[in-house]
Amino acid sequence: MNLVSVYHRLPVVFQNAALSMYGLRLRRIRYGGAHKVALARLLESSLYSREKLQSRQHELLAGIMRHAATHVPHYRSKALPMPSGAHEAVEMLGEWPVLEKAEVQAAGTSMIAQAGWSGRRYEIHTGGTTGRALCVYANAKALQENYAFYERQKWWAGVASHARVATFAGRTIVPVASTSGPYWRRNLAANQLLMSSYHLSPRTMDDYVDALAGFAPDLIDSYPSSLEPIARRIVDRGDHPVLPVAVITSSETLFPEVRGLFTAAFGCKVFDHYGSAEMAAFVSQCSHGGYHVNPEFGLMELLDAEGRPVPPGVDGEVVATGFINPVMPLVRYRLGDMARWAEAPCPCGSSFPGIEAIAGRVDDVIITPTGRRVGRLDPIFKAVGSLHEARIVQTAPPKVRMELVVTDAFTAEDESNLVNELQARIGNEMVIEVVRRKSLPRTRGGKLRSVVSLKSWQAQQSQTGGED
């Protein structure tokens, strides 16, 4: 019996205690050590001129390129050019090949720097919109700097440190089989109400609203797909019992109509942000609604199909070089998302590069026979390193198909664990079919959608004449 199974058997009060103890551990890792210094430095650099920010960015780029080429076996084997100073970095960057996720997977631990960092090495698992599992390695300093960038985003949203936060995420903090609630747990170490994303249904909507009202969060941190039905219920009720300082969304595309819905329901501004578990890019949103690349975090390129930079207003694929993780530096890493450079300066006056729109993070929702909306299912793939890529397709109201492209290391136990993780999220009311594929279909933009809803699947079938 694993720890998750033990946790799910505990009474709610002990689950709260377990989550709080785990939260205390995470708090020490994420907010100790270098975090305060990094945050102070970021608040200062927020006021830099465009020229000063660019100069600093180029210095950081030159440093990470030299570090990767010198200390990372995978890069070292390629004999890549190293800039002697910041003035050469941007020009030389184009001589480095674009790094694909499949290449990082195949390289394994040869992506880890053999020098130039210290401390314990942590593993971070990511699935992301590509549907491919990847293990990223980082030390505590990198994690602390990463969370300093998120903390700056909170400052811009007017949310103080240690504020009361209600969070919707992808972990199964409440067993899916639970039908009587409560559908949330407490992390006292982070002053946080953790709300299940897997029990949202017309029957439970008022329970969620009442729990949020009772907790009175300063911040709601959520996937858009999880918060949307709650916001609709609040608007339909006509009352406004939940009035946070801000709503911060991530991990999925935030559409304008959904942003407007959140503003109407919660009476506050909504701030979206874009990042990745690989710590390659960080894009935050200002109070005017503009997206801004954080230049101290990394350098972002937007490229066309031939690998050329796109002009403002034209969609390009996101290729990013992260600066903050010396353990596993990723240079020119293809994130698999699309974005457009802004054509006009943001009214906020920020010196940060502006992004007009970020696309490609649309994650479909599975709807169970009882009406529960289940989104953000790709986290189940994160810990399976023997999985090349995967997607989940709802092919009928009570049925989903898990399509897998696996490596030789994939085992029957891996498959069983994936089925159990998916079943824990969608419930026993749905049948899971597992199909192994040689490859998975892409969208016109070349993206693999890790979750395909029944509606999307039916539309696809009508277009292809029923072909898979």
Secondary structure, DSSP 4 states (H G I P E B T S, - for coil): --HHHHHHHS-HHHHHHHHHHHHHHHHHHHHSTTHHHHHHHHHHHTT--HHHHHHHHHHHHHHHHHHHHHH-HHHHTTT----SSHHHHHHHHTTSPPBPHHHHHHHGGGGS-SSS--S-EEEEEE-TTTT--EEEEEEHHHHHHHHHHHHHHHHHTTPPTT--EEEE-SS--S-TT--SS--EEEEGGGTEEEE-SS--STTTHHHHHHHHHHH--SEEEE-HHHHHHHHHHHHHHT------SEEEE-SS---HHHHHHHHHHHSSEEEEEEE-TT---EEEE-TTS-EEE-TTTEEEEEE-TTSPBPPTTSEEEEEEEESS-SSS--SSEEEEEEEEE-SS--TT---SPEEEEEES-----EE-TT--EE---GGGGTT-TTEEEEEEEEEETTEEEEEEEE-TT--HHHHHHHHHHHHHHH-TTSEEEEEE-S-----TTSPPPSEE-HHHHHHHHHHHTS--
